[in-house]
């Protein structure tokens, strides 16, 4: 399997696509000014205690107070509070964690009122981003994640991932980390650390400790609420979690992000930074790698996947529901069981892909095509479990019920990825009144004349649907060339698959969109 990462950097957001054998399996989008992301650390204040929920609401600066449950305080909350008071009173001593005395752990079945009071200041980390009408979910057990290890202050333990099966390797890693870690810091050894040398682990450990030392002095100067530590950009965080030897290429269309990705790859995989490539083509990067078309086909309510079979994916308030349909497949009685197992097995692969792609969380109920043979139902359950092995989100799969339903729970830490595949009419903007389509080229020429003669634009880009681009560029002397000769030699016509049929957009030489919309004229 060949894995590739494609990063599309735009002025307002960054889109990240993960391809496996050219098939889109993950898509993430992050606003350039994003806040309250998973991993961010805030200095907050307790606004309200909820004894009935054994939880508290914390003001971290979001429009809704964040939620902190007693079980998310962490066993060493008392030690963290001691550190926080010391940092607020004497910032110079904030880095002396190895010299601190670890206080007794809080009770596992204690009450929130025993450890928190309204108005109390607390250090918290975002565990789940704001979703729908809910504010962020918090934890007080701070952590700094690296590729091989996770650093946790205010404790003194070493844990090794249970996915590392070799007892000798587990013992080696535990002993190795124990010998190099600073006092009063816990370390969780991740699965990717298996077989790694001491130099690699020691380098990352020092990097994470430095991250702590660079950010914690901010606590003494911070006003409540405020951010203390901002997690790595999502492109780097995603690369940190999924990078493996199967990665062949990483493409990015922005020089600054290219440099940061290249530096990061050279850090986590020395000698392989050449896989990071700067994309400089004129066609949008997602169009060039056939990602836009896959997005359009994979994010609708109906998803076709094999020989006419299709899925219907619906979201309700309580759960996601997926219906498997055989479509135009043969339904003869003699082949009904074989058709059902074939369609269901292919559906399991596509559903596993869709869960990762859309980042569906919570309860997912799948209505597979009925099968009479118990052996086939067991085979489908095992196939589904195998298909979801590569899913990094925590999940639990139950065998098919007697009604042919499979239930899956899947961890959700970010809002579900939603892409609206339906297109608003670009010529009437939903009003029902449109100019004749034959006049599109006249309208475009009018916009170009306005940009050149009125706004004195010397260079700009016109992006249109590929069909329109083909029309503008056809012939010995195409219309686009006539425009260049008549108005400006700096005009470029570029096809863009993300645009609707008669939609168009103008951009300046710095890739900033120019507002040349006709919507105001139609109202």
Secondary structure as the mmCIF struct_conf table of DSSP 4:
data_model
#
loop_
_struct_conf.conf_type_id
_struct_conf.id
_struct_conf.beg_label_comp_id
_struct_conf.beg_label_asym_id
_struct_conf.beg_label_seq_id
_struct_conf.end_label_comp_id
_struct_conf.end_label_asym_id
_struct_conf.end_label_seq_id
STRN STRN1 UNK A 3 UNK A 9
BEND BEND1 UNK A 11 UNK A 12
STRN STRN2 UNK A 13 UNK A 20
TURN_TY1_P TURN_TY1_P1 UNK A 21 UNK A 22
STRN STRN3 UNK A 23 UNK A 31
TURN_TY1_P TURN_TY1_P2 UNK A 32 UNK A 33
BEND BEND2 UNK A 36 UNK A 36
TURN_TY1_P TURN_TY1_P3 UNK A 38 UNK A 39
STRN STRN4 UNK A 41 UNK A 50
TURN_TY1_P TURN_TY1_P4 UNK A 51 UNK A 54
STRN STRN5 UNK A 55 UNK A 59
BEND BEND3 UNK A 60 UNK A 64
STRN STRN6 UNK A 66 UNK A 69
HELX_RH_3T_P HELX_RH_3T_P1 UNK A 70 UNK A 72
BEND BEND4 UNK A 73 UNK A 73
TURN_TY1_P TURN_TY1_P5 UNK A 75 UNK A 76
HELX_RH_AL_P HELX_RH_AL_P1 UNK A 77 UNK A 89
HELX_RH_3T_P HELX_RH_3T_P2 UNK A 91 UNK A 93
TURN_TY1_P TURN_TY1_P6 UNK A 94 UNK A 95
HELX_RH_3T_P HELX_RH_3T_P3 UNK A 97 UNK A 99
BEND BEND5 UNK A 100 UNK A 100
HELX_LH_PP_P HELX_LH_PP_P1 UNK A 101 UNK A 107
TURN_TY1_P TURN_TY1_P7 UNK A 108 UNK A 109
HELX_RH_AL_P HELX_RH_AL_P2 UNK A 112 UNK A 115
TURN_TY1_P TURN_TY1_P8 UNK A 118 UNK A 119
STRN STRN7 UNK A 121 UNK A 128
STRN STRN8 UNK A 131 UNK A 131
TURN_TY1_P TURN_TY1_P9 UNK A 132 UNK A 133
STRN STRN9 UNK A 134 UNK A 134
STRN STRN10 UNK A 137 UNK A 139
BEND BEND6 UNK A 140 UNK A 141
STRN STRN11 UNK A 144 UNK A 145
BEND BEND7 UNK A 147 UNK A 148
STRN STRN12 UNK A 149 UNK A 153
BEND BEND8 UNK A 154 UNK A 154
STRN STRN13 UNK A 158 UNK A 160
TURN_TY1_P TURN_TY1_P10 UNK A 162 UNK A 163
HELX_RH_AL_P HELX_RH_AL_P3 UNK A 167 UNK A 180
BEND BEND9 UNK A 181 UNK A 181
HELX_LH_PP_P HELX_LH_PP_P2 UNK A 182 UNK A 182
TURN_TY1_P TURN_TY1_P11 UNK A 183 UNK A 184
STRN STRN14 UNK A 185 UNK A 189
HELX_RH_3T_P HELX_RH_3T_P4 UNK A 191 UNK A 193
TURN_TY1_P TURN_TY1_P12 UNK A 194 UNK A 195
HELX_RH_AL_P HELX_RH_AL_P4 UNK A 198 UNK A 216
TURN_TY1_P TURN_TY1_P13 UNK A 217 UNK A 217
HELX_RH_AL_P HELX_RH_AL_P5 UNK A 218 UNK A 221
HELX_LH_PP_P HELX_LH_PP_P3 UNK A 222 UNK A 223
BEND BEND10 UNK A 224 UNK A 225
STRN STRN15 UNK A 226 UNK A 229
HELX_LH_PP_P HELX_LH_PP_P4 UNK A 231 UNK A 233
HELX_RH_AL_P HELX_RH_AL_P6 UNK A 234 UNK A 242
TURN_TY1_P TURN_TY1_P14 UNK A 245 UNK A 246
STRN STRN16 UNK A 247 UNK A 252
BEND BEND11 UNK A 253 UNK A 253
HELX_RH_AL_P HELX_RH_AL_P7 UNK A 255 UNK A 268
BEND BEND12 UNK A 269 UNK A 269
TURN_TY1_P TURN_TY1_P15 UNK A 270 UNK A 271
HELX_RH_3T_P HELX_RH_3T_P5 UNK A 273 UNK A 275
STRN STRN17 UNK A 276 UNK A 278
BEND BEND13 UNK A 282 UNK A 283
HELX_RH_AL_P HELX_RH_AL_P8 UNK A 285 UNK A 288
TURN_TY1_P TURN_TY1_P16 UNK A 289 UNK A 290
HELX_RH_AL_P HELX_RH_AL_P9 UNK A 291 UNK A 298
BEND BEND14 UNK A 299 UNK A 301
STRN STRN18 UNK A 302 UNK A 306
TURN_TY1_P TURN_TY1_P17 UNK A 307 UNK A 308
STRN STRN19 UNK A 309 UNK A 315
BEND BEND15 UNK A 317 UNK A 318
STRN STRN20 UNK A 320 UNK A 325
TURN_TY1_P TURN_TY1_P18 UNK A 327 UNK A 328
BEND BEND16 UNK A 329 UNK A 329
HELX_RH_3T_P HELX_RH_3T_P6 UNK A 333 UNK A 335
HELX_RH_AL_P HELX_RH_AL_P10 UNK A 336 UNK A 358
TURN_TY1_P TURN_TY1_P19 UNK A 359 UNK A 359
STRN STRN21 UNK A 362 UNK A 367
HELX_LH_PP_P HELX_LH_PP_P5 UNK A 368 UNK A 370
HELX_RH_AL_P HELX_RH_AL_P11 UNK A 374 UNK A 387
TURN_TY1_P TURN_TY1_P20 UNK A 388 UNK A 390
BEND BEND17 UNK A 393 UNK A 393
STRN STRN22 UNK A 395 UNK A 397
HELX_LH_PP_P HELX_LH_PP_P6 UNK A 398 UNK A 400
TURN_TY1_P TURN_TY1_P21 UNK A 402 UNK A 403
BEND BEND18 UNK A 404 UNK A 404
STRN STRN23 UNK A 405 UNK A 410
BEND BEND19 UNK A 414 UNK A 414
BEND BEND20 UNK A 422 UNK A 422
TURN_TY1_P TURN_TY1_P22 UNK A 426 UNK A 430
BEND BEND21 UNK A 431 UNK A 432
HELX_RH_3T_P HELX_RH_3T_P7 UNK A 437 UNK A 439
HELX_RH_AL_P HELX_RH_AL_P12 UNK A 440 UNK A 449
HELX_RH_PI_P HELX_RH_PI_P1 UNK A 450 UNK A 454
BEND BEND22 UNK A 455 UNK A 455
BEND BEND23 UNK A 459 UNK A 459
STRN STRN24 UNK A 460 UNK A 464
HELX_RH_AL_P HELX_RH_AL_P13 UNK A 466 UNK A 472
TURN_TY1_P TURN_TY1_P23 UNK A 473 UNK A 473
BEND BEND24 UNK A 475 UNK A 475
TURN_TY1_P TURN_TY1_P24 UNK A 476 UNK A 477
HELX_RH_AL_P HELX_RH_AL_P14 UNK A 479 UNK A 486
TURN_TY1_P TURN_TY1_P25 UNK A 487 UNK A 487
TURN_TY1_P TURN_TY1_P26 UNK A 489 UNK A 490
STRN STRN25 UNK A 491 UNK A 495
TURN_TY1_P TURN_TY1_P27 UNK A 497 UNK A 498
BEND BEND25 UNK A 499 UNK A 499
TURN_TY1_P TURN_TY1_P28 UNK A 501 UNK A 502
STRN STRN26 UNK A 504 UNK A 508
TURN_TY1_P TURN_TY1_P29 UNK A 509 UNK A 510
BEND BEND26 UNK A 511 UNK A 511
HELX_LH_PP_P HELX_LH_PP_P7 UNK A 512 UNK A 512
STRN STRN27 UNK A 513 UNK A 514
HELX_RH_AL_P HELX_RH_AL_P15 UNK A 519 UNK A 522
#
